[in-house]
C-alpha cells in the first residue's frame, strides 16, 4: 500500500508543481480574461519593439523594449505607449506595475501623472491588476499597453515615463539599466514639440562643491545628535537636497535634508538634518524580521527611512574602493566597502559589498517627534557622526587629508529605497554612482582664509583684534543649514588673515 501511495505521489508531483507555479499570486484568470488577454502574452519578443533596452528588476523581470505612437505627443493629445516585459522568475503575490509620467508645469516645478491602472494588463479586479507581474509565467513576454493623455499644462519639451514594480511601500530594486536611483526605470521620453528653455550658465552636469575647514585646536564636537556645539555653526553646509533624477528641488518627496561637514586630525564629522513628517524606525532584530536584514546580520536600512553617505576618498569618482554608511532614526547602522561600482554584491540578501568593514565610528541621533507613530506629525531627525580617518585607509591618498585634498561624497535622505540627495544622479546610475558624487575639499583655516581674502572683501563683521581668534557663540550652531560661508566662519577666517593664530 505504501508503495502504491509513493508511486501515485511521484506521478502527481510534477502536475502539482506545475499547477502551483501557474498560480503564483493567487487565483487563475477566467476563460474570458484569458481570451481577451491572449494578444498581450507572447512566447518570444516581437520584431518591432521600438527602442530595445534591458532594465533588470532583481533578476525577476526585465523591460526589454518600449515605443510611443505617435512619437510627437503634443499637449492635449493622446499617445499609445507600449512596454515589453520578460519574466525570468515568478514573483510573489501582491506585486503590481506602476507608471509615472513626469512633466514640467508652470513655475519651474514638476508633477507626475499616475498611470498605475491604465491598460489591459492593469485593469483592477479584486484590488489587483488582472495580469500584473505576480501572475506572469517564466519565459513569457508581456505586452503592456497604455494610453496617456498629455495634459494641456505641460511646458517642457519632454514628458519622461518611469516604470516600476511595487508592493505597498516597497519597490523591486533596479539592479541594472537606466533608472533614476529611486527604483524607477527610465523608459519613454515623449517629445511634446515645446521648445526647451535656455540652459542655465552652470551646466546641468556639474556636481556641487563644498570646502570643509579644519577645526581649530580648541574646537570640540561632542557626538550626541544635537548638533549644537559651537563649531557646527561655522561648519560648511551643503545646499538643500534635490531630486536625484532631475537636480531640481523636490518639495513633493516626503523626506528632505541637508548636511554639514567638519574635520580635525582624528575624525571626519558629519551632521545630517532630515526633514521627515512621519519618522519610521521599524528594525527590531534579525530573528523577528529575517527578510529585512542582510545575510551578515545588518539591517537593510535603505528599505525604510535613513540618512545615507557615500564616500569615494581618492576623489576621482571612478567607483574604486568607496564606502557606504547608513544611519537611521533608531541610530542603527549599515556599513560597507565596495571594490568597484556595486561590487561585490550577492542578491537578494547580500552581502552587499564588504560588510565586514568596521569604521569604528561614533554616532548619535535625535528625533524631533516620535518613531513609528504615523498618527502624529514629526519634524524629522538629526544624525551626528564621527568617523576615524583610519576607516578610509583602503582608498585615501592621505590620512588625515592634506589641505587641498578633494574627496567625492554624496548625502541622501531616504525613504523606502528612494530619496533626495545633495548631488543628483541624473539617471546615470543608482545612488552608488561616484562620478555624480559632490566634491568636498578639505582645507585648513589658513588656506581658507587666503582664498577668502583673494575672492571677496571683508564684510562689516570681519574685523577682529590682531593676535586673537574670536570665540564662536554657541547659538550659531543652531542656524539653518545653508550653502556658502557661515558668518561665524567668515569672522574666524578674517581674524586669521588679520593676524590671529
C-alpha positions in Angstrom: 0.0 0.0 0.0 2.8 2.4 0.9 4.5 1.6 -2.4 1.3 2.5 -4.3 0.9 5.7 -2.4 4.5 6.7 -3.1 4.1 5.8 -6.8 0.9 7.9 -7.0 2.6 10.8 -5.3 5.6 10.6 -7.6 3.3 10.6 -10.7 1.3 13.5 -9.2 4.2 15.7 -8.0 5.1 17.2 -11.4 1.5 18.1 -12.0 1.2 19.6 -8.5 4.3 21.7 -9.1 3.1 22.9 -12.5 -0.3 24.0 -11.0 1.5 25.7 -8.1 3.8 27.6 -10.5 0.9 28.6 -12.7 -0.9 30.0 -9.7 1.8 32.2 -8.3 0.0 35.3 -6.9 -3.4 33.6 -6.4 -6.4 32.5 -8.5 -6.2 31.8 -12.2 -7.6 34.0 -14.9 -11.1 33.3 -16.1 -11.7 31.9 -19.6 -13.0 35.3 -20.8 -9.9 37.0 -19.4 -7.5 34.5 -20.9 -9.1 35.0 -24.3 -9.1 38.8 -24.0 -5.5 39.0 -22.8 -4.1 36.4 -25.3 -2.7 39.0 -27.7 -0.6 40.5 -24.8 1.2 37.3 -23.9 3.9 36.2 -26.3 6.4 33.3 -26.4 9.2 35.5 -28.0 9.9 39.2 -28.4 8.3 40.7 -31.5 10.4 42.0 -34.3 9.3 45.6 -33.8 9.7 46.6 -30.1 10.8 50.2 -30.8 13.6 51.1 -28.5 15.3 48.0 -27.2 16.7 48.0 -23.7 17.4 45.8 -20.7 16.3 47.0 -17.4 16.7 44.3 -14.7 14.4 44.2 -11.7 16.1 41.8 -9.1 16.7 39.2 -11.8 13.0 38.5 -11.9 11.7 40.6 -14.7 13.3 42.8 -17.4 12.0 45.6 -19.5 13.3 44.7 -23.0 11.8 47.4 -25.1 9.3 50.3 -25.4 7.8 52.6 -28.0 5.4 55.5 -28.3 2.8 56.1 -31.1 2.9 58.8 -32.3 6.4 59.9 -31.3 5.3 63.5 -31.1 2.9 63.9 -28.2 1.6 67.5 -28.2 -0.2 68.9 -25.1 -3.9 67.9 -25.2 -3.4 64.8 -27.4 -3.3 61.0 -26.7 -0.3 58.8 -27.2 -0.2 55.0 -27.0 2.8 53.7 -25.1 3.9 50.0 -25.2 6.4 48.4 -22.9 7.7 44.8 -23.4 8.4 42.8 -20.2 10.2 39.4 -20.0 9.6 37.3 -16.9 12.7 35.4 -15.7 11.3 34.2 -12.4 7.8 34.2 -11.0 7.0 37.0 -8.5 5.2 36.6 -5.2 1.6 37.7 -4.8 0.8 41.4 -4.3 3.4 43.0 -6.6 2.0 45.4 -9.2 3.1 47.6 -12.0 3.3 51.4 -11.7 3.9 54.2 -14.2 4.8 57.8 -13.5 4.7 60.3 -16.4 6.7 63.2 -15.1 6.4 66.6 -16.6 7.3 70.2 -16.0 4.5 72.7 -15.2 4.3 76.5 -14.8 6.5 77.9 -12.0 9.5 75.7 -12.9 8.1 72.8 -10.9 7.5 69.2 -11.8 4.4 67.0 -11.5 3.7 63.4 -12.4 0.6 61.6 -13.7 -0.1 58.2 -12.1 -0.9 55.6 -14.8 -0.8 52.5 -12.5 -4.2 51.2 -13.5 -4.1 52.2 -17.2 -4.0 49.5 -19.8 -5.3 45.9 -20.5 -2.8 44.2 -18.1 -3.5 46.6 -15.3 -7.3 46.6 -15.2 -8.2 46.4 -11.5 -10.2 43.4 -10.3 -10.5 42.4 -6.6 -7.9 45.1 -5.7 -5.2 43.8 -8.0 -4.1 44.1 -11.6 -5.8 41.5 -13.8 -2.5 40.4 -15.3 0.1 42.1 -13.1 3.6 40.7 -12.6 2.6 38.4 -9.8 0.7 36.4 -12.4 3.4 36.2 -15.0 5.0 33.0 -16.1 8.7 32.3 -16.6 9.9 32.8 -20.1 6.9 34.7 -21.4 6.8 38.2 -22.9 4.1 40.6 -21.7 2.9 43.5 -23.9 2.0 46.3 -21.6 0.0 48.9 -23.4 -1.2 52.3 -22.0 -2.9 55.3 -23.4 -1.7 58.6 -22.0 -3.4 61.9 -22.4 -0.8 64.6 -22.4 -2.0 67.5 -20.2 -2.5 70.9 -21.6 -0.4 72.5 -18.9 2.9 70.8 -20.0 5.6 73.4 -20.6 8.7 71.2 -21.1 9.9 69.6 -24.4 9.7 66.1 -22.9 7.5 64.0 -20.7 9.6 61.3 -19.1 7.9 58.0 -18.4 9.1 55.9 -15.4 8.1 52.3 -14.7 8.5 50.0 -11.7 7.0 47.2 -9.7 5.7 47.9 -6.2 4.0 46.2 -3.2 2.7 48.5 -0.6 5.6 50.9 0.3 8.3 48.6 -1.3 9.6 48.5 -4.8 11.6 45.8 -6.7 15.1 47.1 -7.0 16.5 48.0 -10.4 19.9 46.3 -10.4 20.9 47.4 -13.9 19.7 49.5 -16.8 18.6 53.2 -16.9 16.9 54.3 -13.7 16.5 57.3 -11.5 18.1 56.0 -8.4 14.7 55.5 -6.8 13.9 52.1 -8.4 12.0 53.7 -11.3 13.1 52.5 -14.7 13.6 55.4 -17.2 11.8 54.5 -20.5 10.0 56.7 -23.0 10.8 60.4 -23.3 7.8 61.8 -25.1 8.5 64.7 -27.3 5.9 67.5 -26.8 7.1 69.9 -29.5 7.7 72.6 -27.0 11.0 74.5 -27.4 13.4 73.8 -24.5 14.3 76.6 -22.1 17.8 78.1 -22.3 20.3 76.1 -20.2 21.4 77.8 -17.0 25.0 79.1 -17.1 26.0 76.4 -14.6 25.8 73.2 -16.7 23.3 70.5 -15.6 26.2 68.0 -15.4 28.2 70.0 -12.8 28.3 68.5 -9.3 28.1 70.6 -6.2 31.2 71.5 -4.3 32.0 72.4 -0.7 35.1 73.4 1.3 35.3 71.8 4.7 37.5 73.9 7.1 39.6 72.1 9.7 38.6 72.7 13.3 40.8 74.8 15.4 42.8 73.3 18.3 40.2 74.4 20.8 37.2 73.4 18.8 35.5 70.3 20.0 32.5 68.3 18.8 30.6 66.1 21.1 28.7 63.4 19.2 25.3 63.4 20.8 22.9 64.0 17.9 22.1 67.6 19.0 24.4 69.4 16.6 24.6 72.3 19.0 28.3 72.5 19.5 29.8 75.9 18.5 32.0 74.5 15.7 28.9 73.3 13.8 27.8 77.0 13.5 30.9 77.7 11.4 30.9 74.4 9.5 30.5 74.1 5.8 26.9 73.2 4.7 25.5 71.6 1.7 22.6 73.1 -0.2 19.2 71.6 0.4 18.9 68.1 -1.1 17.3 67.8 -4.5 15.5 65.3 -6.8 18.2 62.7 -7.7 16.8 62.3 -11.2 16.5 66.0 -12.2 18.6 68.0 -9.9 15.6 70.3 -9.1 14.0 70.9 -5.7 11.6 68.1 -4.9 9.1 69.5 -2.4 6.6 66.7 -3.1 9.0 64.0 -1.8 8.3 63.1 1.8 11.8 63.5 3.1 14.2 66.3 2.6 17.7 67.1 4.0 20.9 69.0 4.2 24.3 68.2 5.7 27.3 69.8 7.4 30.9 68.7 7.3 33.9 69.3 9.7 37.2 67.6 10.4 40.3 67.5 12.6 43.4 65.3 12.7 41.4 62.4 14.2 37.9 62.3 12.6 35.6 63.3 9.8 32.5 64.8 11.3 29.1 64.8 9.6 25.8 66.3 10.7 22.8 65.4 8.6 19.5 67.1 9.2 16.5 65.1 7.8 13.0 66.6 7.5 10.6 63.8 7.8 6.9 64.2 8.8 6.5 60.5 9.7 9.7 59.1 11.2 10.0 55.4 10.8 12.4 53.1 12.6 10.9 49.6 12.1 14.0 47.5 12.8 14.0 45.2 15.8 16.0 42.0 15.3 17.1 39.7 12.5 15.3 36.8 14.2 12.0 38.6 14.1 12.5 40.3 10.7 14.7 38.0 8.7 13.6 39.4 5.3 14.8 42.9 6.4 18.3 42.0 7.4 21.3 41.1 5.2 22.9 37.6 5.3 25.6 39.0 7.5 23.1 40.4 10.0 23.0 44.1 9.1 19.7 46.0 8.9 18.6 46.9 5.3 18.0 50.4 6.3 17.5 51.7 2.8 14.2 49.9 2.6 12.7 52.2 5.3 13.8 55.7 6.5 17.5 56.5 6.8 20.3 59.0 6.2 22.9 57.8 3.8 26.5 58.8 3.0 28.6 57.6 0.1 32.4 58.3 0.2 35.0 57.9 -2.5 38.1 59.1 -0.8 40.6 59.2 -3.7 38.5 61.9 -5.3 38.5 60.7 -8.8 34.9 59.4 -8.9 35.9 56.1 -10.5 34.0 53.9 -8.0 37.1 52.1 -7.0 37.3 51.5 -3.2 34.4 53.5 -2.0 32.3 53.3 1.2 28.7 53.4 2.2 27.2 54.4 5.5 23.5 54.5 6.5 22.2 55.6 9.9 18.5 55.5 10.7 16.3 57.3 13.3 17.0 54.4 15.7 20.8 55.0 15.3 21.1 51.6 13.7 24.0 51.5 11.2 24.6 49.8 7.9 28.2 49.9 6.7 30.1 48.5 3.8 33.1 49.0 1.5 32.9 48.3 -2.3 35.8 47.3 -4.6 34.0 48.9 -7.6 30.6 50.1 -8.7 28.0 48.0 -6.8 30.5 45.2 -6.4 30.8 42.7 -4.8 27.1 42.1 -4.3 25.0 39.0 -3.7 21.3 39.2 -4.4 18.9 39.3 -2.8 20.1 39.3 0.8 23.8 40.2 0.4 26.4 40.7 1.5 26.3 44.0 -0.4 30.0 44.9 -0.7 32.4 44.0 2.1 30.0 44.3 5.1 32.8 43.3 7.4 34.3 46.8 7.1 34.3 48.3 10.5 34.9 52.1 10.5 34.7 52.2 14.4 32.5 55.3 14.1 30.6 57.1 16.9 27.1 58.1 16.0 24.0 59.6 17.7 20.5 60.5 16.6 18.0 63.0 18.0 14.4 62.5 16.7 12.2 65.6 16.6 8.9 63.8 17.0 8.1 60.1 17.6 9.2 56.9 15.9 6.8 54.5 14.3 3.7 56.5 15.2 2.0 57.5 11.9 -0.9 59.2 13.6 1.1 62.3 14.6 3.2 64.7 12.6 7.0 64.7 13.2 9.7 67.3 12.2 12.4 64.8 11.4 15.7 63.7 12.9 19.4 64.7 13.1 22.3 62.3 12.6 25.7 63.2 14.0 28.7 61.0 13.4 32.5 61.0 13.9 34.4 58.6 11.6 38.1 58.0 12.4 40.3 58.6 9.3 41.8 55.1 9.6 38.4 53.8 8.3 39.3 55.0 4.8 42.9 53.7 4.6 41.9 51.4 1.7 41.1 54.2 -0.7 42.5 57.5 0.6 45.7 59.1 -0.6 46.4 61.0 2.6 45.1 60.4 6.1 44.1 62.8 7.5 43.7 64.7 4.2 46.1 67.3 3.3 44.8 70.8 2.9 43.5 71.0 -0.7 42.7 67.2 -1.0 39.3 66.6 -2.6 37.1 63.6 -1.9 33.9 62.6 -3.7 30.9 62.4 -1.3 27.2 62.3 -1.6 24.4 62.6 1.0 20.9 61.2 0.8 17.7 61.4 2.9 16.0 58.1 2.1 12.5 56.6 2.4 11.6 53.2 1.1 14.7 52.8 -1.2 14.2 56.3 -2.7 15.2 59.7 -1.6 16.6 63.2 -2.2 20.3 63.9 -2.4 22.9 66.6 -2.3 24.2 65.8 -5.8 21.7 64.4 -8.4 22.4 61.2 -10.3 20.5 62.4 -13.4 19.6 58.9 -14.5 23.3 57.9 -14.9 23.0 55.0 -12.4 21.9 54.4 -8.9 22.9 56.1 -5.6 26.4 54.5 -5.9 27.4 56.4 -9.0 30.6 58.1 -7.8 31.1 60.3 -10.8 27.9 62.1 -9.7 29.0 62.5 -6.0 29.7 66.0 -4.9 33.2 67.3 -4.3 34.4 68.1 -0.8 37.8 69.9 -0.5 39.4 69.8 2.9 41.3 73.0 3.9 43.0 74.4 6.9 41.7 77.7 8.2 44.9 79.4 6.9 44.2 78.2 3.3 40.5 79.0 3.6 41.3 82.5 4.8 43.7 83.1 1.9 41.0 82.0 -0.5 38.5 84.3 1.2 40.9 87.3 1.1 41.6 86.8 -2.6 38.0 86.3 -3.6 36.0 88.8 -1.6 36.4 92.0 0.6 35.8 91.8 4.3 32.3 92.3 5.4 31.1 94.5 8.2 31.5 91.7 10.7 35.0 90.8 9.5 37.0 93.0 11.9 38.9 91.3 14.7 41.7 92.2 17.1 45.1 91.1 15.9 46.5 88.1 17.6 43.2 86.8 18.9 40.7 84.4 17.4 37.1 85.4 18.3 35.1 82.9 20.3 32.2 81.3 18.4 28.8 82.0 20.0 27.2 78.7 20.9 23.9 79.8 19.4 25.4 79.9 15.9 25.3 76.2 15.7 21.5 76.3 15.6 21.4 78.4 12.5 19.8 76.8 9.4 21.7 74.5 7.0 22.5 76.8 4.1 25.2 76.9 1.4 28.0 79.5 1.5 30.3 80.6 4.2 28.6 80.9 7.6 29.1 84.3 9.3 30.9 82.7 12.3 33.4 81.0 9.9 33.9 84.2 7.9 34.7 86.1 11.1 37.1 83.4 12.3 38.9 83.3 8.9 39.2 87.1 8.8 40.8 87.0 12.2 43.4 84.6 10.9 44.2 86.9 7.9 44.5 89.9 10.1 47.0 88.3 12.4 45.2 85.7 14.5 46.6 82.3 15.3 
